[in-house]
């Protein structure tokens, strides 16, 4: 009995949602039909690329190098000798 009610509920929701989505698609098609193409296509390609240090690749390399440098400094500061007793 619960299964039948659940199936009817799903079909009922699908029946109420379908007209709303069809109206949304119709509205999009209407807006697209209203806009007339101008015949000109403007393409602006910026080949400058900005500064090299603003590149995410170099930022990542810098972060990895900084972490490695900090690890080396920490390892060197701990120093000392290891005494192994027999």
MIDOSE-1310 file (N, C-alpha, C; in nm, 2 decimals, decimal comma, always signed):
residues 86
xxxx	+0,08/-0,12/+0,00/+0,00/+0,00/+0,00/+0,09/+0,13/+0,00; +0,19/+0,12/+0,08/+0,28/+0,24/+0,09/+0,35/+0,26/-0,05; +0,39/+0,15/-0,11/+0,45/+0,16/-0,24/+0,36/+0,23/-0,35; +0,24/+0,19/-0,35/+0,14/+0,25/-0,44/+0,12/+0,40/-0,42
xxxx	+0,11/+0,43/-0,29/+0,10/+0,58/-0,26/+0,22/+0,65/-0,30; +0,34/+0,60/-0,28/+0,47/+0,66/-0,31/+0,48/+0,68/-0,47; +0,44/+0,58/-0,54/+0,44/+0,59/-0,69/+0,34/+0,69/-0,74; +0,22/+0,69/-0,68/+0,12/+0,80/-0,72/+0,17/+0,94/-0,68
xxxx	+0,24/+0,95/-0,57/+0,29/+1,08/-0,53/+0,40/+1,13/-0,63; +0,49/+1,03/-0,67/+0,60/+1,07/-0,77/+0,54/+1,11/-0,90; +0,44/+1,03/-0,95/+0,38/+1,07/-1,08/+0,30/+1,20/-1,07; +0,24/+1,22/-0,95/+0,16/+1,35/-0,93/+0,26/+1,47/-0,93
xxxx	+0,37/+1,45/-0,86/+0,47/+1,56/-0,87/+0,53/+1,58/-1,00; +0,55/+1,48/-1,08/+0,61/+1,49/-1,21/+0,51/+1,56/-1,30; +0,38/+1,53/-1,28/+0,28/+1,60/-1,37/+0,27/+1,75/-1,34; +0,29/+1,78/-1,21/+0,28/+1,93/-1,18/+0,41/+2,00/-1,21
xxxx	+0,52/+1,94/-1,21/+0,65/+2,00/-1,24/+0,67/+2,02/-1,39; +0,62/+1,92/-1,47/+0,64/+1,92/-1,62/+0,59/+2,05/-1,68; +0,47/+2,10/-1,66/+0,42/+2,22/-1,72/+0,51/+2,34/-1,69; +0,56/+2,35/-1,56/+0,64/+2,46/-1,52/+0,77/+2,46/-1,60
xxxx	+0,83/+2,35/-1,62/+0,96/+2,34/-1,69/+0,93/+2,37/-1,84; +0,82/+2,33/-1,89/+0,79/+2,36/-2,03/+0,77/+2,51/-2,05; +0,71/+2,58/-1,95/+0,69/+2,72/-1,96/+0,83/+2,79/-1,95; +0,92/+2,74/-1,87/+1,05/+2,80/-1,86/+1,13/+2,79/-1,99
xxxx	+1,12/+2,67/-2,06/+1,19/+2,65/-2,19/+1,12/+2,74/-2,29; +0,99/+2,76/-2,29/+0,92/+2,84/-2,38/+0,97/+2,99/-2,37; +0,98/+3,03/-2,24/+1,02/+3,17/-2,21/+1,17/+3,19/-2,27; +1,26/+3,09/-2,25/+1,39/+3,10/-2,30/+1,39/+3,11/-2,45
xxxx	+1,31/+3,03/-2,51/+1,30/+3,03/-2,66/+1,25/+3,17/-2,71; +1,16/+3,22/-2,64/+1,10/+3,35/-2,68/+1,20/+3,46/-2,67; +1,28/+3,46/-2,56/+1,38/+3,56/-2,54/+1,49/+3,55/-2,65; +1,53/+3,42/-2,68/+1,63/+3,40/-2,78/+1,58/+3,44/-2,92
xxxx	+1,45/+3,43/-2,94/+1,40/+3,47/-3,07/+1,39/+3,62/-3,09; +1,37/+3,69/-2,97/+1,36/+3,83/-2,98/+1,49/+3,90/-3,01; +1,60/+3,84/-2,97/+1,73/+3,90/-2,98/+1,78/+3,87/-3,13; +1,80/+3,98/-3,20/+1,85/+3,97/-3,34/+2,00/+3,97/-3,34
xxxx	+2,06/+3,88/-3,42/+2,20/+3,88/-3,44/+2,25/+4,00/-3,51; +2,36/+4,06/-3,47/+2,41/+4,18/-3,54/+2,50/+4,15/-3,66; +2,55/+4,02/-3,67/+2,64/+3,99/-3,78/+2,78/+4,01/-3,75; +2,82/+4,08/-3,64/+2,95/+4,10/-3,61/+2,99/+4,02/-3,48
xxxx	+3,10/+3,96/-3,48/+3,15/+3,89/-3,36/+3,27/+3,95/-3,32; +3,27/+4,00/-3,19/+3,39/+4,06/-3,14/+3,47/+3,96/-3,05; +3,59/+3,94/-3,08/+3,68/+3,85/-3,01/+3,80/+3,93/-2,96; +3,82/+3,94/-2,83/+3,93/+4,01/-2,77/+4,02/+3,92/-2,69
xxxx	+4,14/+3,89/-2,75/+4,23/+3,80/-2,69/+4,35/+3,87/-2,63; +4,37/+3,86/-2,50/+4,47/+3,93/-2,43/+4,59/+3,84/-2,42; +4,70/+3,87/-2,50/+4,82/+3,78/-2,50/+4,92/+3,83/-2,41; +4,90/+3,94/-2,34/+5,00/+3,99/-2,24/+5,02/+3,89/-2,13
xxxx	+4,92/+3,84/-2,07/+4,94/+3,73/-1,97/+4,97/+3,78/-1,83; +5,00/+3,91/-1,82/+5,03/+3,96/-1,68/+5,17/+3,93/-1,64; +5,20/+3,96/-1,51/+5,33/+3,93/-1,45/+5,36/+3,78/-1,43; +5,48/+3,74/-1,44/+5,51/+3,60/-1,43/+5,49/+3,55/-1,29
xxxx	+5,51/+3,64/-1,19/+5,49/+3,60/-1,05/+5,34/+3,59/-1,01; +5,25/+3,63/-1,09/+5,11/+3,62/-1,07/+5,05/+3,49/-1,12; +5,14/+3,41/-1,19/+5,10/+3,29/-1,25/+5,08/+3,18/-1,14; +4,96/+3,11/-1,14/+4,94/+3,01/-1,03/+5,05/+2,90/-1,02
xxxx	+5,11/+2,87/-1,13/+5,21/+2,77/-1,13/+5,33/+2,82/-1,05; +5,37/+2,94/-1,08/+5,49/+2,99/-1,00/+5,46/+3,01/-0,86; +5,33/+3,05/-0,83/+5,29/+3,06/-0,69/+5,30/+2,93/-0,62; +5,26/+2,82/-0,68/+5,27/+2,69/-0,63/+5,41/+2,64/-0,60
xxxx	+5,50/+2,67/-0,70/+5,64/+2,63/-0,69/+5,70/+2,71/-0,58; +5,66/+2,84/-0,56/+5,72/+2,92/-0,45/+5,67/+2,87/-0,31; +5,55/+2,82/-0,30/+5,50/+2,77/-0,18/+5,57/+2,64/-0,14; +5,59/+2,55/-0,24/+5,66/+2,42/-0,22/+5,80/+2,45/-0,17
xxxx	+5,87/+2,55/-0,24/+6,01/+2,58/-0,21/+6,02/+2,64/-0,07; +5,92/+2,72/-0,03/+5,92/+2,78/+0,10/+5,90/+2,68/+0,21; +5,81/+2,58/+0,19/+5,79/+2,47/+0,28/+5,92/+2,39/+0,30; +5,98/+2,36/+0,18/+6,11/+2,29/+0,19/+6,22/+2,36/+0,26
xxxx	+6,23/+2,49/+0,24/+6,32/+2,57/+0,31/+6,30/+2,58/+0,46; +6,17/+2,59/+0,50/+6,14/+2,59/+0,64/+6,17/+2,45/+0,71; +6,14/+2,34/+0,63/+6,18/+2,21/+0,68/+6,33/+2,19/+0,70; +6,41/+2,24/+0,61/+6,55/+2,24/+0,62/+6,60/+2,32/+0,74
xxxx	+6,54/+2,43/+0,76/+6,58/+2,52/+0,87/+6,55/+2,45/+1,01; +6,43/+2,39/+1,01/+6,39/+2,32/+1,14/+6,48/+2,20/+1,16; +6,51/+2,12/+1,06/+6,60/+2,01/+1,07/+6,74/+2,05/+1,12; +6,79/+2,16/+1,06/+6,92/+2,21/+1,10/+6,93/+2,26/+1,24
xxxx	+6,82/+2,33/+1,28/+6,82/+2,39/+1,42/+6,81/+2,28/+1,53; +6,75/+2,17/+1,50/+6,75/+2,06/+1,60/+6,89/+2,01/+1,63; +6,96/+2,00/+1,52/+7,10/+1,96/+1,53/+7,14/+1,85/+1,64; +7,26/+1,86/+1,69/+7,30/+1,77/+1,80/+7,35/+1,64/+1,74
xxxx	+7,40/+1,56/+1,82/+7,44/+1,43/+1,78/+7,36/+1,32/+1,85; +7,35/+1,21/+1,78/+7,27/+1,10/+1,84/+7,37/+1,01/+1,90; +7,35/+0,98/+2,03/+7,44/+0,89/+2,11/+7,36/+0,76/+2,12; +7,43/+0,65/+2,07/+7,37/+0,52/+2,08/+7,45/+0,44/+2,18
xx	+7,38/+0,40/+2,29/+7,44/+0,33/+2,39/+7,44/+0,18/+2,36; +7,55/+0,12/+2,39/+7,56/-0,03/+2,36/+7,52/-0,11/+2,48
